[in-house]
Amino acid sequence: MSVSTTTSRRSFLKGATAGVAASALGMASVALADEAAGDPNAAPEAWDVETDVVVMGYGYAGQASAISAAVEGSKVQVFEKAPEEYAGGNSSVCCGYFNIVTGEGSVEYWKALADGGASDEECQAVAEATELMPEWFSENIINADITENDADRTSKKFNGVEYPNSNKYSMMINFDEAFDGQGGGQRTWNNIDAVIKDRYADSITLNYDSEVTHLIQDPATKEVLGVRVQQGDKEICVKAAKGVIMACGGFEANYEMVKDFVMPGFDQFHIGSPYNTGDGVRMLMEAGVKLRHMAATEYGAICHYDLSQEYQQAVCTYNSGDTTHTVFVNKHGKRFIGENSGMGWPAHDKRYPYPCFNQENPSLEKANYPFWMVFDETRRTAGTIFGWSNTKANEGWMSVHGPVQWSDDCTPEIEDGYVLKADSIEELGGLMGYEGDDLTAFVDEINAFNENGANGEDPEFGRSLSENDQKNGVTLGVTDGPFYAIKCGLCYLNTNGGGARNTDYQLVDWNDQPVARLYGAGEFGSIFYHYYSGGGNICECFTSGMKCGQNVSALEPWA
Ligand SMILES: Cc1cc2nc3c(=O)[nH]c(=O)nc-3n(C[C@H](O)[C@H](O)[C@H](O)COP(=O)(O)OP(=O)(O)OC[C@H]3O[C@@H](n4cnc5c(N)ncnc54)[C@H](O)[C@@H]3O)c2cc1C
């Protein structure tokens, strides 16, 4: 395997930046609408398409919303910004863990997860809806097999729920046992896509390359009447007689928003869909809808900083893998964490999770970010460094759609300059850009780590060797030249910010009044705020989609 270059990189970039190009088209649509009607939110003289329900986005939340509305007898138009081959958002590239929490204590559980970010009434409503969802799913989508706390099937590679004392259930979907080379999330999305195209073809129309750009509202009441959609260089106005469901995912791929809302200043990278550019957030602000949970981000793993900058996408992610013969150092050559500690953050934590950012002073200057992974020949030959984001896993956008794969021994990456190589630690430090005191600090740090490591100690960060390592003669220390370094960044899975919802999944204004005929599903305004129920995003997509489809379908058409 190697890091592909030339043609494949160019064509990948073309695909990946399509979202940006589409955004630019979206801006053009503002100009067009301004010209024609003076106000992009005003109703047109004539509608180009008329339907009962508009669904914006075709991830799991869009799929569930569309199916639910169709089951309730509505005609549905789904508008998906990406072309068909890239449709599905984060849902179609995620890991696919689908965990639900129900039963006694579940309301308390949701409250604890929300940690003040959702009202008690909303937690109650979410718990009630979650209770109903599995049966609804089995009846209307695909037969699902619900397993209580089956560690063997679900938690084997996954830490599971990250809040203590939870009563977790796992939902497995009875597809073919074989993954057909697809990751769990992709496979699930593809199978539901097939169900929609087969069973719901008469009621659900799927439109790709269709970017929803504006809500059309009654100017006085703000009731939502429809949407404007950009399809290439054509803009259409779509009447939604019953309502609009925003299931447009997060703003992961909008780095300006991420820097403004999540972690000021830092260049971090998203591992999901490049089409999730926060269009919905802009639309909410235009429509006067309240935002919530904008800082809630699920962090993922370490990635290759320079490659990720190059692709504007997390490339080659590393998920707390093998850290023997490896240390991480900051830009001043100092270690900042026990490298085998899972990087010191609870998975999926939302608030300033990383020692990398220097929790005491997360300024750009004081942060340990970006940082370097330094390793030796023993580690290089022990197996691939970046394990998650290769085609074997098929999770993450780059694995599913991109050309970059990491080799087993870094040979091509060294040749291409993505891994620095030197015969001595001092020479390596020079290649990494350390000078003066920083270079001295770096050399001293590695020497100290090696000296302590020879005695199996790490006084500063308490690293230790597993029994297995000891059996295999592994020692702490970066001792076996030549030496190597990779500049690392961090990637995140998804954001949870979006529209604030009430207990009926209606989006509300800044006075907590519902905006008529406007609903929100999925990670766009998710209940998840502080903590996250592992695998709970997918559960929420189907629960909220189910409720949105039912609630919007129950409305009388506005005309
Ligand atoms: C690598 C990875 C692994 C993950 N693993 C898990 C897991 O195992 N379990 C779990 O619960 N969660 C997981 N997550 C999180 C989970 O995948 C997401 O939270 C969930 O899929 C979000 O679904 P959604 O339908 O809300 O949004 P998405 O699936 O992102 O769909 C949003 C859709 O809206 C479209 N869109 C955006 N703007 C517009 C517009 N203007 N007009 C029209 N369409 C638009 C996008 O193109 C996209 O298709 C993972 C995420 C990633 C990235």
The ligand as an SDF file (V2000), in Angstrom:
LIG
                    3D

 53 58  0  0  0  0  0  0  0  0999 V2000
  -15.8560    7.8430   10.8730 C   0  0  0  0  0  0  0  0  0  0  0  0
  -17.1120    7.9990   11.6870 C   0  0  0  0  0  0  0  0  0  0  0  0
  -17.5260    6.9530   12.4920 C   0  0  0  0  0  0  0  0  0  0  0  0
  -18.7120    7.0690   13.2420 C   0  0  0  0  0  0  0  0  0  0  0  0
  -19.1710    5.9760   13.9140 N   0  0  0  0  0  0  0  0  0  0  0  0
  -20.3560    6.0390   14.5660 C   0  0  0  0  0  0  0  0  0  0  0  0
  -20.9070    4.8810   15.1810 C   0  0  0  0  0  0  0  0  0  0  0  0
  -20.3660    3.7880   15.1040 O   0  0  0  0  0  0  0  0  0  0  0  0
  -22.0950    5.0150   15.8580 N   0  0  0  0  0  0  0  0  0  0  0  0
  -22.7520    6.2090   15.9540 C   0  0  0  0  0  0  0  0  0  0  0  0
  -23.8170    6.2720   16.5750 O   0  0  0  0  0  0  0  0  0  0  0  0
  -22.2620    7.3180   15.3350 N   0  0  0  0  0  0  0  0  0  0  0  0
  -21.0960    7.2430   14.6420 C   0  0  0  0  0  0  0  0  0  0  0  0
  -20.6100    8.3580   14.0010 N   0  0  0  0  0  0  0  0  0  0  0  0
  -21.4470    9.5590   13.9910 C   0  0  0  0  0  0  0  0  0  0  0  0
  -22.6170    9.3210   13.0420 C   0  0  0  0  0  0  0  0  0  0  0  0
  -22.1220    8.7580   11.8510 O   0  0  0  0  0  0  0  0  0  0  0  0
  -23.3350   10.6100   12.6860 C   0  0  0  0  0  0  0  0  0  0  0  0
  -23.6390   11.3520   13.8370 O   0  0  0  0  0  0  0  0  0  0  0  0
  -24.6520   10.3060   11.9480 C   0  0  0  0  0  0  0  0  0  0  0  0
  -24.4110    9.4180   10.8800 O   0  0  0  0  0  0  0  0  0  0  0  0
  -25.2590   11.5950   11.4390 C   0  0  0  0  0  0  0  0  0  0  0  0
  -26.3360   11.3100   10.6060 O   0  0  0  0  0  0  0  0  0  0  0  0
  -27.1780   12.4930    9.9800 P   0  0  0  0  0  0  0  0  0  0  0  0
  -28.1760   11.8670    9.1030 O   0  0  0  0  0  0  0  0  0  0  0  0
  -27.6180   13.4080   11.0640 O   0  0  0  0  0  0  0  0  0  0  0  0
  -26.0950   13.3230    9.1320 O   0  0  0  0  0  0  0  0  0  0  0  0
  -25.2660   12.8210    7.8610 P   0  0  0  0  0  0  0  0  0  0  0  0
  -25.2390   11.3560    7.7640 O   0  0  0  0  0  0  0  0  0  0  0  0
  -23.9630   13.5180    7.8960 O   0  0  0  0  0  0  0  0  0  0  0  0
  -26.1480   13.3210    6.6510 O   0  0  0  0  0  0  0  0  0  0  0  0
  -26.3120   14.6850    6.3970 C   0  0  0  0  0  0  0  0  0  0  0  0
  -26.5760   14.8220    4.9160 C   0  0  0  0  0  0  0  0  0  0  0  0
  -27.0130   16.1550    4.6420 O   0  0  0  0  0  0  0  0  0  0  0  0
  -26.4700   16.5520    3.3950 C   0  0  0  0  0  0  0  0  0  0  0  0
  -26.4880   18.0100    3.3140 N   0  0  0  0  0  0  0  0  0  0  0  0
  -25.7210   18.9060    3.9810 C   0  0  0  0  0  0  0  0  0  0  0  0
  -26.0280   20.1550    3.5980 N   0  0  0  0  0  0  0  0  0  0  0  0
  -27.0130   20.0440    2.6910 C   0  0  0  0  0  0  0  0  0  0  0  0
  -27.7390   20.9770    1.9140 C   0  0  0  0  0  0  0  0  0  0  0  0
  -27.4890   22.2860    1.9820 N   0  0  0  0  0  0  0  0  0  0  0  0
  -28.7010   20.5270    1.0720 N   0  0  0  0  0  0  0  0  0  0  0  0
  -28.9580   19.1930    0.9570 C   0  0  0  0  0  0  0  0  0  0  0  0
  -28.2750   18.2680    1.6330 N   0  0  0  0  0  0  0  0  0  0  0  0
  -27.3280   18.6870    2.5110 C   0  0  0  0  0  0  0  0  0  0  0  0
  -25.0700   15.9620    3.4230 C   0  0  0  0  0  0  0  0  0  0  0  0
  -24.5280   15.8620    2.1360 O   0  0  0  0  0  0  0  0  0  0  0  0
  -25.3280   14.6010    4.0700 C   0  0  0  0  0  0  0  0  0  0  0  0
  -25.5880   13.6220    3.1110 O   0  0  0  0  0  0  0  0  0  0  0  0
  -19.4290    8.2760   13.2320 C   0  0  0  0  0  0  0  0  0  0  0  0
  -19.0090    9.3440   12.4190 C   0  0  0  0  0  0  0  0  0  0  0  0
  -17.8750    9.2000   11.6420 C   0  0  0  0  0  0  0  0  0  0  0  0
  -17.4520   10.3280   10.7460 C   0  0  0  0  0  0  0  0  0  0  0  0
  1  2  1  0
  2  3  1  0
  2 52  2  0
  3  4  2  0
  4  5  1  0
  4 50  1  0
  5  6  2  0
  6  7  1  0
  6 13  1  0
  7  8  2  0
  7  9  1  0
  9 10  1  0
 10 11  2  0
 10 12  1  0
 12 13  2  0
 13 14  1  0
 14 15  1  0
 14 50  1  0
 15 16  1  0
 16 17  1  0
 16 18  1  0
 18 19  1  0
 18 20  1  0
 20 21  1  0
 20 22  1  0
 22 23  1  0
 23 24  1  0
 24 25  2  0
 24 26  1  0
 24 27  1  0
 27 28  1  0
 28 29  2  0
 28 30  1  0
 28 31  1  0
 31 32  1  0
 32 33  1  0
 33 34  1  0
 33 48  1  0
 34 35  1  0
 35 36  1  0
 35 46  1  0
 36 37  1  0
 36 45  1  0
 37 38  2  0
 38 39  1  0
 39 40  1  0
 39 45  2  0
 40 41  1  0
 40 42  2  0
 42 43  1  0
 43 44  2  0
 44 45  1  0
 46 47  1  0
 46 48  1  0
 48 49  1  0
 50 51  2  0
 51 52  1  0
 52 53  1  0
M  END
$$$$
